[in-house]
Amino acid sequence: MQLIPHHDGSELYVSNSAPKIGENVELRLRVPKKFKVDEVHISFFHDGEPRTREAKLTKKGSTDNWWSVKVEVINSTLHYRFMLIHKGNYSWFNGVGLFNHDVTDREDFQIVAKPAYPKWIQSAVFYQIFPDRFAKSGTERELPEWAIPRKWSDLPKGRDKTTGQEFYGGDFPGITSKLDYLKDLGVNSIYFTPAFPSRSNHRYDASSFDEIDPLLGGDEGFVEFSSAAHKAGFRIMGDLTTNHFGAGHRWIQKALADKTAVEREYFYWDSKIKHGYEGWWGLASLPKLNYNSQKLRELMFDGENSVVRKWLRKPFSVDGWRIDVGNMTGIYLDQNINQEVSRGIRNAMEETNSDAWLVAENADHSPSDLDGFGWHGTMNYNGFARPLVNWFNVPSKKLGNFSGLPGVNPRFDGVGTVAMMRAFAAGIPWRSLVASMVLLDSHDTARFRTIVANDEHAHLSAATLLLTYPGVPSIFAGDELGIEGAWGEDSRRTIDWDHPEKWNKTLHEGFKELIAIHKKRDGLINGGLRWIHISEDSIAYLRESKKESILVFASRSAVKAKIDLAPYGYKICKTLYGAEKTGSKLSISSKTATSGIWILK
């Protein structure tokens, strides 16, 4: 790759990523010695007016020169980019890269004058659990009319009238019984999909936010789980639908029964709609919530006893919320109060538990709601999961279309994949990227094992990226054991606890090794991101912090690749994962997909 300047929001380049208004922030640009530059300036905005300031050459290294400049932060967001001048010609450097023409401020670097994300997420590794399918205590409970009982060993039927109704009996006491397994795996955080009473197994149609579904062990079972999990060192994160809930909820029932009920203002009403109100995707079963109602805001997040606040407190002690379809919340026709709602939830969480993490599911390729003031981050489908799926996947008609496009999932090369990842990251503050959840799959997608057509090597290569890319890694329960699934419901399979001999031991050990590396390496916890190799079938990047520098390499298939680290001033001093390597010239030759992680000096 061409050696070009580099800057990102990590500690090597930004003196304070969460300043207060009125503070000065030092911004640094790394410029390779071979890149000719006479002057460096920064372009930024104060009160919306463009300003420039000249940077000074503050450090000369053997391979790079460092330029720095201090800028006072006077607004809630500081947008900036660098101008590099050589012999009267200038180029711009922003979040996307280097340009020899004028650019807009859309991809400028951003610093936000607001406290950042909880620090514990930097070394967190989440394990996503679909409560009905992970583990069961065996407690017999009376089933509601909607539930269709299945044997634990049955596969979900999936695409028929029973979808969403199949009941396997997993519960929170069952999860509690498997905390030792999770401890051994190395994960230290648990994200569980909705646990409120509903009319389905996925529970995104909550009929109440007041209690834990008795089918999952009720409040008592949940409190016992929360207490045991925290005692064992885990963080736990719940799943909340702020955009909608279920038609069985008392609020919509009251609103339908009485047109003068105060609950009427919680919804969008339209006589042209058969059932009279707007639902998510038009579904009567999922009434959409109208946050123009201040009373609704009070019930959901503003009030002292609101849904958002209640579950963060003892005895439930949830450490954060994942918000379902967060980018749709507060948006309806010509109305868009999404930021008001997201910031309201954030403020409520900070007041109740300032150490809680707020993540929104977000389907946007240009996520304007990740400005640093509402959601801490997103489930990073568009900037991580989808690019990797479309790089690693073996196209098949049986796979659910992960990209939401007609036909089979597309397959891109490494160049296109990295371009998408960089474009997504460039449009948001660095803090929003590193506070986002990175994942290969989830309860809503095909299993990665199926995406790569059971290629164990490719799966571990992707897992290497999952556990080393900026963000908070999340592993869907059973991925580490080789569980398959071609689409969302098919992926929600149970774990066969009675026959561990059937588990994929190579995957299991590989995930354990990678998880351990992620949790303890400073370069992965505090480091930036610098791409140094991109080809059709392989990619490599550096994660550099003040304490250490790490090289990550991954290929999707058989590969021959050479990377010269000398121009970057590095050589390999220790192998953390993959083939043993030393020296400044990395040579990879493999008949299968492969990956590696090395410490540099």
BELQUIQUI-V51571 format. One record per residue. N is the residue number from 1. SS is DSSP state (H for helix, E for strand, L for the rest). BURIAL is + if it has 9 or more other ideal C-beta (glycine too) atoms within 8 Angstrom, else -. D_CENTER is the distance of its C-alpha to the mean C-alpha in whole Angstrom. Layout:
{{N | SS | BURIAL | D_CENTER} {N | SS | BURIAL | D_CENTER}}
This chain:
{{1 | L | - | 28} {2 | L | - | 30} {3 | L | - | 29} {4 | L | + | 28} {5 | L | + | 27} {6 | E | + | 24} {7 | L | + | 22} {8 | L | + | 19} {9 | L | + | 18} {10 | L | + | 18} {11 | L | + | 21} {12 | L | + | 23} {13 | L | + | 23} {14 | E | + | 23} {15 | L | - | 25} {16 | L | - | 23} {17 | L | + | 20} {18 | L | + | 20} {19 | L | + | 24} {20 | L | - | 26} {21 | L | + | 28} {22 | L | - | 31} {23 | L | + | 30} {24 | E | - | 30} {25 | E | + | 27} {26 | E | + | 28} {27 | E | + | 26} {28 | E | + | 27} {29 | E | + | 27} {30 | E | + | 28} {31 | E | + | 31} {32 | E | + | 32} {33 | L | + | 36} {34 | L | - | 36} {35 | L | + | 35} {36 | L | - | 38} {37 | L | + | 37} {38 | L | - | 40} {39 | E | - | 38} {40 | E | + | 34} {41 | E | + | 34} {42 | E | + | 31} {43 | E | + | 30} {44 | E | + | 29} {45 | E | + | 30} {46 | E | + | 31} {47 | L | - | 32} {48 | L | - | 31} {49 | E | - | 34} {50 | E | - | 33} {51 | E | - | 34} {52 | E | + | 34} {53 | E | + | 35} {54 | E | - | 36} {55 | L | + | 34} {56 | E | - | 36} {57 | E | + | 37} {58 | E | - | 36} {59 | E | - | 35} {60 | E | - | 37} {61 | L | + | 35} {62 | L | - | 37} {63 | L | - | 34} {64 | E | + | 32} {65 | E | + | 34} {66 | E | + | 32} {67 | E | + | 32} {68 | E | + | 31} {69 | E | + | 32} {70 | E | - | 31} {71 | E | + | 31} {72 | E | + | 31} {73 | L | + | 28} {74 | L | - | 30} {75 | L | + | 27} {76 | L | - | 24} {77 | E | + | 22} {78 | E | + | 24} {79 | E | + | 23} {80 | E | + | 25} {81 | E | + | 26} {82 | E | + | 28} {83 | E | + | 32} {84 | E | + | 34} {85 | E | + | 37} {86 | E | + | 40} {87 | L | - | 43} {88 | L | - | 43} {89 | E | - | 40} {90 | E | - | 36} {91 | E | + | 33} {92 | E | + | 29} {93 | E | + | 26} {94 | L | + | 23} {95 | L | + | 19} {96 | L | - | 20} {97 | L | - | 23} {98 | E | - | 27} {99 | E | + | 29} {100 | L | - | 33} {101 | L | - | 33} {102 | L | - | 32} {103 | L | + | 29} {104 | L | - | 27} {105 | L | - | 25} {106 | L | - | 22} {107 | L | + | 20} {108 | L | + | 22} {109 | E | + | 20} {110 | E | + | 19} {111 | E | + | 20} {112 | E | + | 19} {113 | L | + | 22} {114 | L | - | 20} {115 | L | - | 19} {116 | L | + | 16} {117 | L | + | 13} {118 | L | + | 15} {119 | H | - | 16} {120 | H | - | 15} {121 | H | + | 11} {122 | H | + | 12} {123 | H | + | 14} {124 | L | + | 12} {125 | L | + | 11} {126 | E | + | 10} {127 | E | + | 12} {128 | E | + | 12} {129 | E | + | 15} {130 | L | + | 17} {131 | H | + | 20} {132 | H | + | 23} {133 | H | + | 22} {134 | H | + | 21} {135 | L | + | 25} {136 | L | + | 28} {137 | L | + | 30} {138 | L | - | 33} {139 | L | - | 34} {140 | L | - | 36} {141 | L | - | 35} {142 | L | - | 37} {143 | L | - | 34} {144 | L | - | 34} {145 | L | - | 35} {146 | L | - | 32} {147 | L | + | 31} {148 | E | - | 33} {149 | E | - | 33} {150 | L | + | 32} {151 | L | - | 33} {152 | L | - | 30} {153 | L | - | 31} {154 | L | - | 31} {155 | L | - | 28} {156 | L | + | 26} {157 | L | - | 29} {158 | L | - | 26} {159 | L | - | 27} {160 | L | - | 30} {161 | L | - | 31} {162 | L | - | 30} {163 | L | + | 26} {164 | L | - | 25} {165 | L | + | 28} {166 | E | + | 28} {167 | E | + | 28} {168 | L | + | 28} {169 | L | + | 28} {170 | L | + | 25} {171 | L | + | 25} {172 | H | + | 24} {173 | H | + | 27} {174 | H | + | 26} {175 | H | + | 23} {176 | H | + | 25} {177 | L | - | 27} {178 | L | + | 24} {179 | H | + | 23} {180 | H | - | 25} {181 | H | - | 24} {182 | H | + | 20} {183 | H | + | 22} {184 | H | - | 23} {185 | H | + | 20} {186 | L | + | 19} {187 | L | + | 16} {188 | L | + | 16} {189 | E | + | 14} {190 | E | + | 14} {191 | E | + | 12} {192 | E | + | 14} {193 | L | + | 15} {194 | L | + | 17} {195 | L | + | 20} {196 | E | + | 23} {197 | L | + | 26} {198 | E | + | 26} {199 | L | + | 28} {200 | L | + | 25} {201 | L | + | 24} {202 | L | + | 20} {203 | L | + | 21} {204 | L | + | 19} {205 | L | + | 23} {206 | E | + | 24} {207 | L | + | 27} {208 | L | + | 27} {209 | L | - | 24} {210 | L | - | 27} {211 | L | + | 27} {212 | E | + | 25} {213 | L | + | 26} {214 | H | + | 30} {215 | H | + | 29} {216 | H | + | 26} {217 | L | + | 28} {218 | H | + | 28} {219 | H | - | 28} {220 | H | - | 30} {221 | H | + | 28} {222 | H | + | 25} {223 | H | + | 26} {224 | H | + | 28} {225 | H | + | 24} {226 | H | + | 23} {227 | H | + | 26} {228 | H | + | 26} {229 | H | + | 22} {230 | H | + | 22} {231 | H | - | 26} {232 | L | - | 24} {233 | L | - | 21} {234 | L | + | 18} {235 | E | + | 16} {236 | E | + | 15} {237 | E | + | 13} {238 | E | + | 14} {239 | E | + | 14} {240 | E | + | 16} {241 | E | + | 17} {242 | L | + | 18} {243 | L | + | 19} {244 | E | + | 22} {245 | L | + | 23} {246 | L | + | 26} {247 | L | + | 29} {248 | L | - | 31} {249 | L | + | 29} {250 | H | - | 33} {251 | H | + | 32} {252 | H | + | 32} {253 | H | + | 35} {254 | H | + | 37} {255 | H | + | 36} {256 | H | - | 37} {257 | H | - | 40} {258 | L | - | 41} {259 | L | - | 41} {260 | L | - | 42} {261 | L | + | 39} {262 | H | - | 37} {263 | H | + | 34} {264 | H | + | 35} {265 | H | + | 33} {266 | H | + | 30} {267 | E | + | 30} {268 | L | - | 30} {269 | E | - | 34} {270 | L | - | 35} {271 | L | - | 39} {272 | L | - | 38} {273 | L | + | 35} {274 | L | - | 37} {275 | L | - | 35} {276 | L | - | 36} {277 | E | + | 32} {278 | L | + | 29} {279 | E | + | 26} {280 | H | + | 23} {281 | H | - | 24} {282 | H | - | 27} {283 | L | - | 27} {284 | L | + | 30} {285 | L | - | 28} {286 | L | + | 25} {287 | E | + | 26} {288 | E | + | 24} {289 | E | + | 25} {290 | L | + | 27} {291 | L | + | 25} {292 | L | - | 29} {293 | L | + | 30} {294 | H | - | 30} {295 | H | + | 31} {296 | H | + | 28} {297 | H | + | 26} {298 | H | + | 28} {299 | H | - | 27} {300 | H | + | 23} {301 | H | + | 23} {302 | H | + | 26} {303 | L | - | 28} {304 | L | - | 29} {305 | L | - | 28} {306 | L | + | 26} {307 | H | + | 23} {308 | H | + | 20} {309 | H | + | 22} {310 | H | + | 24} {311 | L | + | 22} {312 | L | + | 21} {313 | L | + | 24} {314 | L | - | 26} {315 | L | - | 27} {316 | L | + | 24} {317 | L | + | 22} {318 | L | + | 18} {319 | L | + | 16} {320 | E | + | 13} {321 | E | + | 13} {322 | E | + | 10} {323 | E | + | 12} {324 | E | + | 13} {325 | L | + | 13} {326 | L | + | 13} {327 | L | + | 14} {328 | L | + | 17} {329 | L | + | 18} {330 | L | + | 21} {331 | E | + | 22} {332 | E | - | 25} {333 | L | - | 28} {334 | L | - | 29} {335 | E | - | 27} {336 | E | - | 24} {337 | L | + | 23} {338 | H | + | 19} {339 | H | + | 19} {340 | H | + | 22} {341 | H | + | 20} {342 | H | + | 17} {343 | H | + | 19} {344 | H | + | 21} {345 | H | + | 18} {346 | H | + | 17} {347 | H | - | 21} {348 | H | + | 21} {349 | H | + | 19} {350 | H | + | 20} {351 | H | - | 24} {352 | H | + | 23} {353 | L | + | 21} {354 | L | - | 20} {355 | L | - | 18} {356 | L | + | 15} {357 | E | + | 12} {358 | E | + | 11} {359 | E | + | 7} {360 | E | + | 8} {361 | E | + | 8} {362 | L | + | 9} {363 | L | + | 12} {364 | L | + | 13} {365 | L | - | 14} {366 | L | - | 15} {367 | L | + | 13} {368 | L | - | 16} {369 | L | + | 14} {370 | L | + | 12} {371 | L | + | 15} {372 | L | + | 14} {373 | L | + | 17} {374 | L | + | 15} {375 | L | + | 11} {376 | L | + | 10} {377 | E | + | 7} {378 | E | + | 5} {379 | E | + | 3} {380 | L | + | 4} {381 | H | + | 7} {382 | H | + | 9} {383 | H | + | 9} {384 | H | + | 8} {385 | H | + | 9} {386 | H | + | 12} {387 | H | + | 13} {388 | H | + | 14} {389 | H | + | 15} {390 | H | + | 17} {391 | H | + | 18} {392 | H | + | 19} {393 | L | + | 20} {394 | L | - | 24} {395 | L | - | 24} {396 | L | + | 26} {397 | L | - | 27} {398 | L | - | 26} {399 | L | + | 22} {400 | L | + | 21} {401 | L | + | 20} {402 | L | + | 16} {403 | L | + | 16} {404 | L | - | 19} {405 | L | - | 21} {406 | L | - | 25} {407 | L | - | 26} {408 | L | - | 24} {409 | L | + | 21} {410 | L | - | 22} {411 | L | - | 22} {412 | L | + | 21} {413 | L | + | 23} {414 | H | + | 21} {415 | H | + | 22} {416 | H | + | 20} {417 | H | + | 17} {418 | H | + | 17} {419 | H | - | 18} {420 | H | + | 15} {421 | H | + | 13} {422 | H | + | 15} {423 | H | + | 16} {424 | H | + | 12} {425 | H | + | 12} {426 | H | + | 16} {427 | L | + | 15} {428 | L | + | 13} {429 | L | + | 14} {430 | H | + | 13} {431 | H | + | 12} {432 | H | + | 10} {433 | H | + | 8} {434 | H | + | 9} {435 | L | + | 7} {436 | L | + | 4} {437 | E | + | 2} {438 | E | + | 4} {439 | E | + | 6} {440 | L | + | 10} {441 | L | + | 11} {442 | L | + | 11} {443 | L | + | 14} {444 | L | - | 14} {445 | L | + | 14} {446 | L | + | 17} {447 | L | + | 17} {448 | H | + | 16} {449 | H | + | 19} {450 | H | + | 21} {451 | H | + | 19} {452 | L | + | 21} {453 | L | - | 24} {454 | L | - | 24} {455 | L | + | 24} {456 | H | + | 24} {457 | H | + | 24} {458 | H | + | 21} {459 | H | + | 19} {460 | H | + | 19} {461 | H | + | 19} {462 | H | + | 15} {463 | H | + | 14} {464 | H | + | 16} {465 | H | + | 13} {466 | H | + | 10} {467 | L | + | 12} {468 | L | + | 13} {469 | L | + | 11} {470 | L | + | 10} {471 | L | + | 7} {472 | E | + | 6} {473 | E | + | 7} {474 | E | + | 8} {475 | E | + | 11} {476 | E | + | 12} {477 | L | + | 16} {478 | L | + | 19} {479 | H | + | 17} {480 | H | + | 18} {481 | H | + | 22} {482 | L | + | 22} {483 | L | + | 21} {484 | L | + | 22} {485 | L | + | 21} {486 | L | + | 21} {487 | L | + | 20} {488 | H | + | 18} {489 | H | + | 21} {490 | H | + | 22} {491 | H | + | 19} {492 | L | + | 20} {493 | L | + | 22} {494 | L | + | 24} {495 | L | + | 24} {496 | L | + | 27} {497 | L | - | 28} {498 | L | - | 32} {499 | L | - | 32} {500 | H | - | 30} {501 | H | - | 32} {502 | H | - | 30} {503 | L | + | 27} {504 | L | - | 26} {505 | H | - | 27} {506 | H | - | 26} {507 | H | + | 22} {508 | H | + | 22} {509 | H | - | 24} {510 | H | + | 21} {511 | H | + | 18} {512 | H | + | 20} {513 | H | + | 21} {514 | H | + | 18} {515 | H | + | 16} {516 | H | + | 19} {517 | H | + | 19} {518 | H | + | 15} {519 | H | + | 17} {520 | H | - | 20} {521 | L | + | 20} {522 | H | + | 20} {523 | H | + | 19} {524 | H | + | 15} {525 | H | + | 15} {526 | H | + | 17} {527 | L | + | 17} {528 | L | + | 17} {529 | L | + | 16} {530 | E | + | 19} {531 | E | + | 20} {532 | E | + | 23} {533 | E | + | 24} {534 | E | + | 23} {535 | L | + | 25} {536 | L | - | 25} {537 | L | + | 24} {538 | E | + | 23} {539 | E | + | 21} {540 | E | + | 21} {541 | E | + | 19} {542 | E | + | 20} {543 | E | + | 18} {544 | E | + | 21} {545 | L | + | 21} {546 | L | - | 25} {547 | L | - | 25} {548 | L | + | 24} {549 | E | + | 23} {550 | E | + | 22} {551 | E | + | 22} {552 | E | + | 20} {553 | E | + | 21} {554 | E | + | 20} {555 | E | + | 22} {556 | L | + | 22} {557 | L | - | 25} {558 | L | - | 29} {559 | E | + | 29} {560 | E | - | 31} {561 | E | + | 30} {562 | E | - | 31} {563 | E | + | 29} {564 | E | - | 32} {565 | L | + | 30} {566 | H | + | 33} {567 | H | + | 33} {568 | H | + | 30} {569 | L | + | 32} {570 | L | + | 30} {571 | L | + | 31} {572 | E | + | 30} {573 | E | - | 31} {574 | E | - | 29} {575 | E | + | 27} {576 | E | + | 24} {577 | E | + | 23} {578 | L | + | 25} {579 | L | - | 29} {580 | L | - | 31} {581 | L | + | 31} {582 | L | - | 33} {583 | E | - | 34} {584 | L | - | 33} {585 | E | + | 33} {586 | E | + | 30} {587 | E | - | 32} {588 | E | + | 30} {589 | E | - | 32} {590 | E | + | 30} {591 | L | - | 32} {592 | L | + | 28} {593 | L | + | 25} {594 | L | + | 24} {595 | E | + | 22} {596 | E | + | 23} {597 | E | + | 22} {598 | E | + | 24} {599 | E | + | 25} {600 | E | + | 27} {601 | L | - | 30}}
